[in-house]
Amino acid sequence: MWWLILEAAGAFFIFAFIVWWTMFSGRKPDPDEILQNQPENPQANTRNDDSGKPTSL
């Protein structure tokens, strides 16, 4: 009887570990999606004067 309870508990904990492991892995973003979400010109959001130093907004 104890062997069945021990085996059922072991199977439950293995099942719970697999579910926990896959819950937090998530879907990894594709490299194409990362490239599509980036702006074309990364310097477009900064304002520079003639000296090349960023100006305060």
Residue pairs with C-beta under 8 A, 6 or more apart in sequence:
39 45
46 54
47 54
47 55
47 57
48 54
48 55
49 55
